[in-house]
């Protein structure tokens, strides 16, 4: 049961990332398409999220009140044999029906590690996802009177869209799940199971890497995501929606994820991320 807590947390990130596949450009598309902006943009300033890498000593037990309880010592299975334990724990936490519907039952920890790592890059490839593809589609509405005129390199006017707030509602079950998790328990169980996550990270192609630090780096990236006015302006030059603001489109996948889930959901998720980081590092929960 306890192992399901950390898996549920990263499954939330994986599920959120999957929802954005329908908005995310294929590899290289952003570089190929660059709209020409011919009018001032009154939208709020946005910038590259600065994901600060935590020091290695941050993961050492602290003396403060936020220190997580010492995890019980349990034998760990081999990474290649860990799926049954994870699936059983998840079934006890969220129910077998939900596991059958949402979870990819093979290589769960490896998928989780790959998804977390990919949140710091341009995109999260669907084959890495720890969750099944969902039928729910992203919704956007045509902006018939955009404040900013955008044109392609040939001088043709580009249709613009506004993200439909109904799309944010798809995240409600995952946000509520995350809010139900005790972050001190999450940190304690993660530390207990960390060798499996570290092994998966090494096998991902980081022989000298530290998944502890990468996880904290991604948490910081998500916390630093800029808050922008809703609804977000979009373009659809081909099959995928892109942010109309090129600075937003250039952000890492994790920062774009936080923007596209809507400011309310993002704020709730960031509050839990602060709790998780504080429990993991023994620091304050202050933003």
Secondary structure as GFF3:
##gff-version 3
##sequence-region A 1 287
A	DSSP	alpha_helix	2	19	.	.	.	ID=ss1
A	DSSP	three_ten_helix	20	22	.	.	.	ID=ss2
A	DSSP	alpha_helix	29	32	.	.	.	ID=ss3
A	DSSP	beta_strand	36	37	.	.	.	ID=ss4
A	DSSP	three_ten_helix	56	59	.	.	.	ID=ss5
A	DSSP	three_ten_helix	79	81	.	.	.	ID=ss6
A	DSSP	alpha_helix	83	94	.	.	.	ID=ss7
A	DSSP	alpha_helix	96	102	.	.	.	ID=ss8
A	DSSP	alpha_helix	108	118	.	.	.	ID=ss9
A	DSSP	three_ten_helix	126	128	.	.	.	ID=ss10
A	DSSP	beta_strand	140	142	.	.	.	ID=ss11
A	DSSP	beta_strand	150	151	.	.	.	ID=ss12
A	DSSP	beta_strand	160	163	.	.	.	ID=ss13
A	DSSP	three_ten_helix	165	171	.	.	.	ID=ss14
A	DSSP	alpha_helix	172	179	.	.	.	ID=ss15
A	DSSP	alpha_helix	183	203	.	.	.	ID=ss16
A	DSSP	alpha_helix	211	223	.	.	.	ID=ss17
A	DSSP	beta_strand	233	235	.	.	.	ID=ss18
A	DSSP	beta_strand	242	243	.	.	.	ID=ss19
A	DSSP	alpha_helix	246	249	.	.	.	ID=ss20
A	DSSP	alpha_helix	253	260	.	.	.	ID=ss21
A	DSSP	alpha_helix	263	281	.	.	.	ID=ss22
###
